[in-house]
Amino acid sequence: MNMNFEGKVAIVTGAGRGLGREQALLLGRRGARVMVNDLGVEINGSRSSEQPAAE
């Protein structure tokens, strides 16, 4: 099974914490460009934010 995601784009919802966060990090480590989304928490899981994490 090919686990290399070079040149791929992944969209992960619920990526602010838990399984969504871990999936986003794993995909990034495997070479994907990852777009994340979560409502009500920052990417580190602390508090709500309406700011984009990065572009």
N, C-alpha and C positions, 0 to 999 in steps of 0.2 A: 504494500500500500504506500502510495506517495504521500509523504507528510511535509513536503516542501511547498510553501505557498508564495515563493518568489514571483513577483509580477501579478499577484492577485490582490483584490480589494475585498475586505471583510467588513460587514456592518454588524455591530453587536449592540443590541438593546439591553437595557438593564445592566450596563457595564460599570456602574458605580460601586458595586460591592458583590461579594459572593461569587457564584458560578459565572455570572456574566463578566465580572472583572477578570477572573482567572482565564476564561476563554479568550478575552481580548489580549491579555498579556501573552498567552501561549501562541496565538496566531501571529502576533508581532515578533516574537522570538523565532518563529518559523519562516519569517520573511514577508508576511502580508503587510499591506498598508491597511491600517485598522481605523475605522470610523466608529466612535462609541457614542452612546446616548443613554441617559438615565434622568429620571425626573426626581427632584427633591434632594439629591446628594451630590457632593463634589466627587471627583474621580477617586479621591482617597477615602470616601465614605463618611467624611466628617459632618458637613452641614449643607444646606441647600445653596445652590448657585445657579445663576442664569448665564454665567460667562462660559464661552467655549474654552476647553482645556488647551487646545493648540490648533494651529492650522498647518 
